[in-house]
Amino acid sequence: MAVVDPSCPRLVTKVGTTEQPTFFGPAQSPLFGVLHLPSDRRVREGVLLCSSLGKEAADSVRFQRILAEDLASRGFAVLRFDYLGTGDSAFAQTRENAVSNWVHSVAYAAEYLKSIGITGISVIAHRIGCLIAEVAVRETGSKFERVVLIDPVLSGRLYLREQSALFKIAVGIDATPPGTVSIVGALIAGGAAKELSALALGERLADTERLFVLRAGEGNARVR
């Protein structure tokens, strides 16, 4: 076990856990996150929580917090964080290189856990966060012990089609600025939308365990 000292004076003590807001990553473009730790600082492994985007991310904040606290009470160091261009992290959401920023955010989060003494790191990702995490493994060289995919999005194209249709129904077809794609709770630049559309869940990663957590009745052949 590692004894972690994240060196931050602002700690909120829970029952058996602590919750610490923090900034990490490049000095010129910091990311915001919340680190959950066992109160005795004796850590088994680290876990990154990779959220979805837009309203899906906002709707799952409570779930992420409960999950993080539960894992921390079992000896894990858990980091939930905002991708670059989202939440309280640096950059505007409408950057053309938004997809690259999301992917590199996962790598920055993993590096942060390593910097405080965590060695083995796993990922729990939700919806489009599953695809972002998978690309991070493929393109940034990030290595994880396990990857848990909750209700995974298999195709960026399908995700954008579904989410933009939902936006048009809920908000209105005329509410999207030219050259962008709107989903409920987020605005994506045209170039970033095209890049996201080209992404798809690949084959099983070498040396990485995967757990798929699917909706009842999910029958996608690629997942099977």
N, C-alpha and C positions, 0 to 999 in steps of 0.2 A: 504494500500500500504506500501511496505517496502522501506526505503531509503538505498541504497546499497553503501558501501565503500569498494571496492576490494583492496585498498591500493597498488596501482601500479602507479609509476610516468609516465609510457609510455602510454599515451592516444592519439589516433588519432581522432580528432573531425570530425564528419560527419554532415550532415544536420539533426539536431535533435537527433543524436545518437553518441555514442563513440564506438571505436573498440580497444580492449585491448589484446595483446598477453600475455599468461601466462603459467606457469607450475603448475601442481597440482598433487595430489595423493601421494603415498609413496615416502619418501625422497630418498630411494635407487633405485627407478624405476619411475621417474616422467613422467607424460603425458603432452604433449603439446596441448594447445587449444587456441582459440580466443573467448573472451567474448564480446558480443555486448550488449550495454545498452542504455536506453533512456538518453539523455544528462542531464536531470534534476535528474537522479538517482531514480525517483519514479517508482517502478517496481510493476506490477500487479501479475505476475507469472514468473516462469522460464521455459525454453524450451531447451531440449537437441536435437542436430541434430546428428543422428547416421548414418554415411555414409556407403557405400558399401565397397568393397575391390578392390585392384589393379586398373586397368584402369577405371573401373566404378566409383571408388572413385575420381580419378584424374579428370575425365571428368565432375563430378558434383560439383567441388569446386566453380565455379562461381555461379551456381544455389544456393548452400548453403549460399554463402555470400550475395547474393541479398535477399534471404528469411530471413536470420538473420537480415539484416538491416531493412527490412520491418517490421518484428515482433518487433524489438527494437523500431522503431518509433511509434509503437502502445502500448508501455508500457511493453514489455516483456524483461527479461534478457535471452539472447540466448547464449548457449555455443556450438560451433562446435569444434571437437577435433579429435586427432589421437589415434586410439586404440594402446595399447601396442604392440610393434613389427611392427608398421607401421609409416610412416611419420617421424616426429621429436620426437616421444615418445620413451621411453627406450625399450631395448631388440632387438634382431635380429628377423627377420621375420620367420626364420626356426626353431623356438623352437617347441618341441613336444607338449608343453602345450599351444600352441598359442590360441586355441579356448577358453580355460579358461581365458586367459589373455584378449581376446577381451570382453568376458562377464563381467569380473570384471572391465574393463575400463568404462563400462556404470555406474556401481555402484560408482566408484571413481568420475566420472563426476557429478553424482547426489549429492554426498557428498560435492563436491566443491561448488555447487550452494547453498546448505544448509548452508555451512560455511560462506557465505557472506550475509546471512540473507534472502534467498529465501525459502519459505515454499512450496507452490503448484508448482509441476514440471510436465510437460508433455514431451512426446517424439515424434519427427518426424523422422522416419527412412526410409531408401531407400534400396531397393533390399535385399542383404544378411544382411544388417544392421537391417532389420525388424526381421529376425530370431535371430540375436544376441541380440537385445533388448528384444524380447519375452523370451529368455532363461534367460536373466538377471533378469527379473521380477520373473521368476519361481524359480531361484536358488540362488539369492543373497538377496532376501527380499526387493529389491527396489520397492517403491510404487510410481505410477504415476497417475496424474489426468486423462490424456487421452493418447492414443497411436495412432498416425497416421502412416499408413503403405503405402508407395508409391511404386508401382510396386513390391509388396512383393515376395520374394523367399519362396516357401512353403516347399521345401525339400533341405537340404544340399547336398544330393546325386545327385539330378537333377542339382543343381547349379554347382557342380564340374564337372559333366559330360559335361555340356554345355560349361563351361569356359575352361576346358582342351582341348576340341575339337577345340574351337576357337583358342587357343594357338597353337595347332599343325598345323592348317591351316595357321595362320598368321606368325608364327615364325619357326616351324619345329619340327618334332617328336623327333629328336635327341638332342634338346636343353635342355631337362629336366634332371638334375642330378639324378643319381640313388637314390631311396629311398625318392623322393620328388614328389610333384604334382605341375606343373606350370600352372598358369593362366596368362593372359596378365597383366603385371604390378606387379605380386607377385609370390613368391615361397613358397609353404606350405609343411612342413614336413609330411612324410608318416603317422605318428601317429596322427597328427593334422587333416590331411585329412580324416582319418578313423572316428575320433570323429565328424568332421563336417558332414560327410555323414550320421551319425546316427540321426542328428537333423531334426525335422520337426515342422511346425507350428501347435500348439495345439488348443484346444478348446478356446472359449471366456474366457478371464480373469475375475474373479469375481471383481465387483466394479470398473472396468476400462472400460471407453468408448473407442471404437475403430472406426476409420475411415479408410476404404480401398480406396486408390486411384489407380485405375487399368487402364491398357492400353485399348484403344478402342477395343471392340470385345472380351475382356477377358471372358471366359466362364467356369472357373474352379469351379466345384461343391463344393469343400471345402470352397472356399471363399464365394460363395452364401449362 
